[in-house]
């Protein structure tokens, strides 16, 4: 298992090298959190509902400090979440450089802010995968 510090160093190096990175992080927090609850845990001041992505129950976005952002998506279950993450991985990495993913029971958050991802994981009982 790679430590969180090592993963952050690797993600930063990939970002500096222009290669992007996809850092996965899982959370074992309460099931069926709403987009608003997840947004609050990640540090969003506001959570804006978006049209739902394929297979999603809720899709939302929120601004984070220092021009960072988070995309929050809730699902009916883990299979839908994993399919959505697989489909979005290339798109997210290409459009925003290094990305962090925090996932839990029926939800996922994609962000370009590793500190926000770490905050969310800590508040939901998450761990670095």
N, CA, C and O of each residue as an XYZ file, in Angstrom:
516
protein
N       0.843     -1.167      0.000
C       0.000      0.000      0.000
C       0.892      1.236      0.000
O       1.824      1.332      0.799
N       0.614      2.166     -0.880
C       1.380      3.398     -0.988
C       0.780      4.429     -0.041
O      -0.439      4.582      0.030
N       1.638      5.132      0.680
C       1.150      6.135      1.632
C       0.514      7.308      0.896
O       0.775      7.531     -0.286
N      -0.328      8.058      1.614
C      -0.989      9.220      1.037
C       0.053     10.239      0.591
O      -0.094     10.835     -0.476
N       1.089     10.449      1.374
C       2.129     11.413      1.023
C       2.802     11.014     -0.284
O       3.037     11.863     -1.144
N       3.111      9.736     -0.442
C       3.734      9.261     -1.680
C       2.806      9.466     -2.865
O       3.258      9.874     -3.935
N       1.490      9.185     -2.694
C       0.548      9.377     -3.789
C       0.441     10.848     -4.173
O       0.338     11.173     -5.356
N       0.464     11.739     -3.186
C       0.403     13.172     -3.484
C       1.646     13.622     -4.237
O       1.552     14.424     -5.166
N       2.814     13.110     -3.844
C       4.056     13.448     -4.544
C       4.004     12.952     -5.979
O       4.394     13.673     -6.897
N       3.528     11.734     -6.183
C       3.422     11.175     -7.539
C       2.444     11.982     -8.372
O       2.739     12.319     -9.519
N       1.269     12.302     -7.804
C       0.280     13.078     -8.544
C       0.827     14.449     -8.906
O       0.605     14.929    -10.018
N       1.542     15.090     -7.978
C       2.141     16.391     -8.255
C       3.192     16.299     -9.343
O       3.261     17.165    -10.216
N       4.011     15.261     -9.300
C       5.035     15.080    -10.328
C       4.408     14.858    -11.693
O       4.888     15.397    -12.690
N       3.338     14.067    -11.749
C       2.646     13.847    -13.015
C       2.052     15.143    -13.548
O       2.102     15.407    -14.749
N       1.490     15.949    -12.654
C       0.911     17.221    -13.067
C       1.988     18.135    -13.623
O       1.805     18.738    -14.680
N       3.112     18.244    -12.921
C       4.217     19.089    -13.385
C       4.743     18.584    -14.723
O       5.109     19.379    -15.589
N       4.782     17.280    -14.893
C       5.277     16.694    -16.148
C       4.250     16.799    -17.266
O       4.547     16.471    -18.415
N       3.036     17.258    -16.935
C       2.002     17.394    -17.957
C       1.342     16.086    -18.318
O       0.658     16.000    -19.338
N       1.532     15.075    -17.511
C       0.996     13.760    -17.834
C      -0.350     13.512    -17.180
O      -1.049     12.572    -17.557
N      -0.727     14.322    -16.220
C      -1.983     14.089    -15.512
C      -1.844     12.890    -14.605
O      -0.841     12.177    -14.655
N      -2.822     12.671    -13.798
C      -2.807     11.531    -12.900
C      -4.215     11.216    -12.462
O      -5.078     12.094    -12.458
N      -4.454     10.003    -12.102
C      -5.779      9.575    -11.658
C      -5.571      8.893    -10.326
O      -5.123      7.748    -10.281
N      -5.886      9.571     -9.247
C      -5.678      9.058     -7.907
C      -7.019      8.589     -7.377
O      -7.928      9.402     -7.205
N      -7.164      7.319     -7.116
C      -8.433      6.786     -6.618
C      -8.398      6.721     -5.101
O      -7.384      6.370     -4.498
N      -9.495      7.057     -4.516
C      -9.625      7.019     -3.066
C     -11.026      6.522     -2.765
O     -11.990      6.967     -3.386
N     -11.145      5.616     -1.831
C     -12.441      5.067     -1.484
C     -12.871      5.559     -0.115
O     -12.048      5.936      0.719
N     -14.151      5.546      0.091
C     -14.679      5.949      1.392
C     -15.721      4.944      1.829
O     -16.441      4.385      1.002
N     -15.800      4.716      3.114
C     -16.767      3.748      3.627
C     -17.796      4.441      4.510
O     -18.311      3.850      5.460
N     -18.086      5.678      4.196
C     -19.012      6.469      5.009
C     -20.440      6.011      4.841
O     -20.703      4.970      4.239
N     -21.356      6.785      5.372
C     -22.770      6.429      5.315
C     -23.241      6.252      3.868
O     -22.794      6.964      2.968
N     -24.132      5.313      3.662
C     -24.630      5.075      2.311
C     -25.662      6.122      1.932
O     -26.270      6.765      2.788
N     -25.836      6.271      0.670
C     -26.856      7.130      0.079
C     -26.789      8.578      0.549
O     -27.811      9.191      0.856
N     -25.594      9.104      0.600
C     -25.451     10.524      0.877
C     -26.001     11.314     -0.298
O     -25.926     10.861     -1.440
N     -26.548     12.482     -0.032
C     -27.037     13.347     -1.103
C     -25.885     14.191     -1.628
O     -24.844     14.307     -0.982
N     -26.077     14.776     -2.795
C     -25.057     15.658     -3.361
C     -24.778     16.824     -2.418
O     -23.628     17.240     -2.276
N     -25.815     17.356     -1.771
C     -25.637     18.479     -0.838
C     -24.801     18.054      0.374
O     -23.939     18.813      0.815
N     -25.036     16.876      0.912
C     -24.262     16.387      2.053
C     -22.802     16.176      1.674
O     -21.899     16.530      2.433
N     -22.576     15.605      0.507
C     -21.217     15.362      0.034
C     -20.513     16.696     -0.225
O     -19.344     16.863      0.121
N     -21.226     17.639     -0.832
C     -20.657     18.963     -1.084
C     -20.232     19.646      0.194
O     -19.173     20.272      0.241
N     -21.035     19.538      1.224
C     -20.693     20.119      2.517
C     -19.423     19.479      3.081
O     -18.561     20.175      3.616
N     -19.308     18.160      2.962
C     -18.137     17.449      3.484
C     -16.860     17.789      2.721
O     -15.781     17.824      3.312
N     -16.969     18.041      1.418
C     -15.778     18.349      0.618
C     -15.360     19.811      0.771
O     -14.241     20.173      0.410
N     -16.247     20.653      1.301
C     -15.894     22.050      1.522
C     -16.497     23.027      0.539
O     -15.993     24.140      0.391
N     -17.561     22.640     -0.135
C     -18.219     23.510     -1.107
C     -19.080     24.546     -0.386
O     -19.805     24.214      0.552
N     -18.996     25.791     -0.826
C     -19.863     26.834     -0.290
C     -21.271     26.686     -0.850
O     -22.252     26.919     -0.144
N     -21.370     26.299     -2.115
C     -22.653     26.064     -2.779
C     -22.556     24.789     -3.595
O     -21.468     24.383     -4.004
N     -23.690     24.166     -3.827
C     -23.752     22.967     -4.672
C     -24.804     23.238     -5.735
O     -25.978     23.439     -5.423
N     -24.381     23.242     -6.980
C     -25.282     23.519     -8.097
C     -25.662     22.232     -8.793
O     -24.803     21.503     -9.288
N     -26.967     21.955     -8.828
C     -27.465     20.759     -9.519
C     -27.203     20.904    -11.015
O     -27.349     21.986    -11.584
N     -26.814     19.794    -11.641
C     -26.581     19.726    -13.077
C     -27.503     18.679    -13.671
O     -28.048     17.851    -12.941
N     -27.688     18.702    -14.996
C     -28.440     17.603    -15.614
C     -27.731     16.279    -15.292
O     -26.503     16.205    -15.319
N     -28.500     15.259    -14.995
C     -27.905     13.983    -14.615
C     -27.139     13.341    -15.748
O     -27.588     13.295    -16.893
N     -25.961     12.843    -15.387
C     -25.172     12.041    -16.314
C     -25.816     10.673    -16.446
O     -26.692     10.308    -15.662
N     -25.381      9.934    -17.425
C     -25.888      8.583    -17.672
C     -25.740      7.730    -16.413
O     -24.644      7.593    -15.869
N     -26.849      7.163    -15.959
C     -26.836      6.258    -14.822
C     -26.825      6.922    -13.454
O     -26.804      6.225    -12.439
N     -26.839      8.247    -13.399
C     -26.731      8.959    -12.118
C     -28.097      9.286    -11.537
O     -29.061      9.506    -12.271
N     -28.171      9.314    -10.212
C     -29.363      9.803     -9.520
C     -29.299     11.323     -9.394
O     -30.287     12.013     -9.642
N     -28.134     11.839     -9.009
C     -27.901     13.275     -8.883
C     -26.540     13.601     -9.473
O     -25.594     12.825     -9.340
N     -26.445     14.743    -10.121
C     -25.172     15.254    -10.593
C     -25.107     16.711    -10.170
O     -26.058     17.467    -10.371
N     -23.980     17.103     -9.583
C     -23.836     18.467     -9.100
C     -22.388     18.910     -9.235
O     -21.481     18.090     -9.382
N     -22.190     20.214     -9.183
C     -20.841     20.784     -9.235
C     -20.744     21.862     -8.177
O     -21.741     22.474     -7.795
N     -19.530     22.085     -7.713
C     -19.345     23.158     -6.754
C     -17.945     23.724     -6.863
O     -16.987     23.005     -7.145
N     -17.841     25.030     -6.635
C     -16.520     25.656     -6.627
C     -15.838     25.415     -5.283
O     -16.486     25.350     -4.239
N     -14.534     25.286     -5.337
C     -13.712     25.157     -4.142
C     -12.724     26.324     -4.127
O     -12.535     26.971     -5.157
N     -12.098     26.605     -3.002
C     -11.133     27.708     -2.951
C     -10.014     27.555     -3.988
O      -9.715     26.454     -4.449
N      -9.413     28.682     -4.335
C      -8.266     28.743     -5.254
C      -8.608     28.216     -6.651
O      -7.782     27.571     -7.297
N      -9.815     28.494     -7.103
C     -10.260     28.144     -8.456
C     -10.320     26.642     -8.716
O     -10.263     26.214     -9.869
N     -10.434     25.848     -7.674
C     -10.626     24.414     -7.836
C     -12.118     24.134     -7.944
O     -12.946     25.009     -7.688
N     -12.452     22.904     -8.327
C     -13.856     22.531     -8.459
C     -14.031     21.062     -8.098
O     -13.072     20.292     -8.047
N     -15.272     20.703     -7.853
C     -15.609     19.309     -7.574
C     -16.873     18.955     -8.342
O     -17.795     19.764     -8.446
N     -16.906     17.755     -8.872
C     -18.108     17.211     -9.492
C     -18.583     16.072     -8.599
O     -17.823     15.158     -8.279
N     -19.840     16.141     -8.207
C     -20.437     15.168     -7.288
C     -21.506     14.396     -8.047
O     -22.372     14.990     -8.690
N     -21.444     13.075     -7.968
C     -22.431     12.249     -8.666
C     -22.874     11.141     -7.717
O     -22.046     10.452     -7.120
N     -24.191     10.977     -7.585
C     -24.715      9.887     -6.771
C     -25.372      8.853     -7.689
O     -25.833      9.168     -8.786
N     -25.397      7.626     -7.210
C     -25.876      6.501     -8.014
C     -26.757      5.592     -7.181
O     -26.821      5.702     -5.957
N     -27.435      4.688     -7.877
C     -28.263      3.691     -7.224
C     -27.405      2.618     -6.554
O     -27.870      1.947     -5.633
N     -26.173      2.449     -6.999
C     -25.293      1.441     -6.420
C     -23.878      1.542     -6.938
O     -23.548      2.418     -7.738
N     -23.040      0.621     -6.466
C     -21.628      0.619     -6.826
C     -21.351      0.287     -8.281
O     -20.408      0.825     -8.861
N     -22.146     -0.583     -8.885
C     -21.913     -0.950    -10.284
C     -22.067      0.252    -11.190
O     -21.232      0.481    -12.065
N     -23.143      1.036    -10.987
C     -23.369      2.227    -11.799
C     -22.255      3.245    -11.588
O     -21.785      3.870    -12.539
N     -21.837      3.405    -10.336
C     -20.736      4.329    -10.015
C     -19.457      3.926    -10.740
O     -18.795      4.764    -11.352
N     -19.115      2.649    -10.671
C     -17.880      2.181    -11.294
C     -17.921      2.302    -12.816
O     -16.915      2.649    -13.435
N     -19.069      2.021    -13.420
C     -19.205      2.191    -14.874
C     -19.036      3.660    -15.263
O     -18.378      3.972    -16.256
N     -19.629      4.556    -14.483
C     -19.524      5.984    -14.762
C     -18.075      6.452    -14.618
O     -17.575      7.202    -15.456
N     -17.402      6.005    -13.552
C     -16.008      6.390    -13.347
C     -15.120      5.889    -14.478
O     -14.230      6.607    -14.935
N     -15.353      4.680    -14.925
C     -14.557      4.131    -16.031
C     -14.745      4.974    -17.288
O     -13.778      5.274    -17.988
N     -15.986      5.354    -17.573
C     -16.274      6.154    -18.764
C     -15.687      7.559    -18.651
O     -15.271      8.129    -19.659
N     -15.643      8.127    -17.448
C     -15.189      9.505    -17.248
C     -13.687      9.641    -17.020
O     -13.161     10.750    -17.113
N     -12.986      8.562    -16.727
C     -11.579      8.653    -16.351
C     -10.736      9.382    -17.382
O     -10.018     10.316    -17.024
N     -10.795      8.999    -18.619
C      -9.989      9.640    -19.655
C     -10.420     11.075    -19.857
O      -9.574     11.965    -19.946
N     -11.706     11.319    -19.931
C     -12.223     12.671    -20.137
C     -11.772     13.609    -19.019
O     -11.314     14.718    -19.293
N     -11.897     13.179    -17.766
C     -11.548     14.028    -16.634
C     -10.046     14.300    -16.594
O      -9.631     15.438    -16.380
N      -9.228     13.265    -16.799
C      -7.782     13.419    -16.743
C      -7.300     14.380    -17.814
O      -6.459     15.236    -17.538
N      -7.813     14.256    -19.025
C      -7.394     15.118    -20.132
C      -7.830     16.554    -19.902
O      -7.061     17.475    -20.175
N      -9.047     16.772    -19.407
C      -9.563     18.134    -19.286
C      -9.026     18.890    -18.086
O      -9.009     20.121    -18.107
N      -8.583     18.198    -17.032
C      -8.203     18.937    -15.833
C      -6.864     18.545    -15.231
O      -6.577     18.924    -14.096
N      -6.045     17.807    -15.943
C      -4.760     17.419    -15.378
C      -4.925     16.346    -14.329
O      -5.730     15.430    -14.496
N      -4.171     16.449    -13.246
C      -4.258     15.455    -12.174
C      -5.627     15.535    -11.520
O      -6.121     16.626    -11.237
N      -6.227     14.407    -11.286
C      -7.570     14.377    -10.681
C      -7.578     13.412     -9.516
O      -6.884     12.396     -9.526
N      -8.365     13.741     -8.520
C      -8.563     12.844     -7.389
C      -9.996     12.359     -7.429
O     -10.909     13.093     -7.808
N     -10.175     11.122     -7.036
C     -11.511     10.537     -6.977
C     -11.725      9.990     -5.576
O     -10.924      9.203     -5.071
N     -12.804     10.413     -4.964
C     -13.226      9.843     -3.691
C     -14.529      9.124     -4.006
O     -15.438      9.703     -4.602
N     -14.616      7.866     -3.605
C     -15.853      7.144     -3.888
C     -16.347      6.453     -2.635
O     -15.577      6.024     -1.775
N     -17.669      6.363     -2.569
C     -18.309      5.712     -1.440
C     -19.473      4.882     -1.931
O     -19.596      4.627     -3.129
N     -20.313      4.465     -1.034
C     -21.445      3.615     -1.370
C     -22.465      4.410     -2.178
O     -23.272      5.149     -1.614
N     -22.427      4.257     -3.481
C     -23.397      4.913     -4.350
C     -23.066      6.348     -4.708
O     -23.959      7.081     -5.134
N     -21.817      6.783     -4.555
C     -21.461      8.142     -4.937
C     -19.983      8.228     -5.305
O     -19.176      7.371     -4.945
N     -19.662      9.290     -6.033
C     -18.273      9.577     -6.393
C     -18.103     11.084     -6.484
O     -19.028     11.806     -6.855
N     -16.916     11.542     -6.143
C     -16.553     12.946     -6.290
C     -15.255     13.001     -7.070
O     -14.281     12.333     -6.722
N     -15.245     13.799     -8.126
C     -14.042     14.039     -8.899
C     -13.628     15.476     -8.644
O     -14.457     16.383     -8.715
N     -12.362     15.690     -8.351
C     -11.889     17.040     -8.080
C     -10.450     17.205     -8.528
O      -9.689     16.240     -8.598
N     -10.091     18.442     -8.831
C      -8.708     18.759     -9.152
C      -7.971     19.250     -7.913
O      -6.840     19.726     -8.017
N      -8.590     19.142     -6.749
C      -8.029     19.614     -5.487
C      -7.764     18.414     -4.575
O      -8.688     17.876     -3.966
N      -6.497     17.999     -4.485
C      -6.156     16.830     -3.676
C      -6.427     17.060     -2.194
O      -6.776     16.119     -1.482
N      -6.273     18.286     -1.720
C      -6.561     18.581     -0.312
C      -8.052     18.411     -0.031
O      -8.428     17.898      1.022
N      -8.899     18.835     -0.963
C     -10.348     18.670     -0.789
C     -10.709     17.190     -0.788
O     -11.562     16.761     -0.011
N     -10.070     16.410     -1.648
C     -10.329     14.971     -1.678
C      -9.930     14.337     -0.349
O     -10.637     13.476      0.173
N      -8.805     14.762      0.187
C      -8.350     14.247      1.474
C      -9.325     14.624      2.589
O      -9.624     13.801      3.454
N      -9.820     15.858      2.574
C     -10.807     16.325      3.564
C     -12.069     15.471      3.506
O     -12.587     15.037      4.535
N     -12.558     15.237      2.287
C     -13.772     14.450      2.106
C     -13.581     13.028      2.623
O     -14.442     12.496      3.324
N     -12.460     12.420      2.279
C     -12.198     11.056      2.728
C     -12.139     10.985      4.240
O     -12.658     10.040      4.835
N     -11.516     11.967      4.873
C     -11.417     11.971      6.331
C     -12.792     12.115      6.978
O     -13.068     11.476      7.993
N     -13.646     12.942      6.405
C     -14.978     13.161      6.980
C     -15.913     11.991      6.742
O     -16.900     11.838      7.462
N     -15.624     11.160      5.742
C     -16.501     10.029      5.437
C     -15.882      8.692      5.821
O     -16.428      7.639      5.492
N     -14.740      8.725      6.517
C     -14.071      7.490      6.908
C     -13.340      6.843      5.757
O     -13.178      5.622      5.744
N     -12.896      7.618      4.797
C     -12.257      7.084      3.594
C     -10.805      6.684      3.802
O     -10.222      6.917      4.860
N     -10.250      6.091      2.790
C      -8.862      5.680      2.791
C      -8.319      5.772      1.374
O      -9.075      5.718      0.404
N      -6.983      5.914      1.260
C      -6.361      5.921     -0.072
C      -6.273      4.496     -0.567
O      -5.794      3.604      0.135
N      -6.735      4.296     -1.770
C      -6.726      2.946     -2.345
C      -5.348      2.600     -2.872
O      -5.144      1.504     -3.394
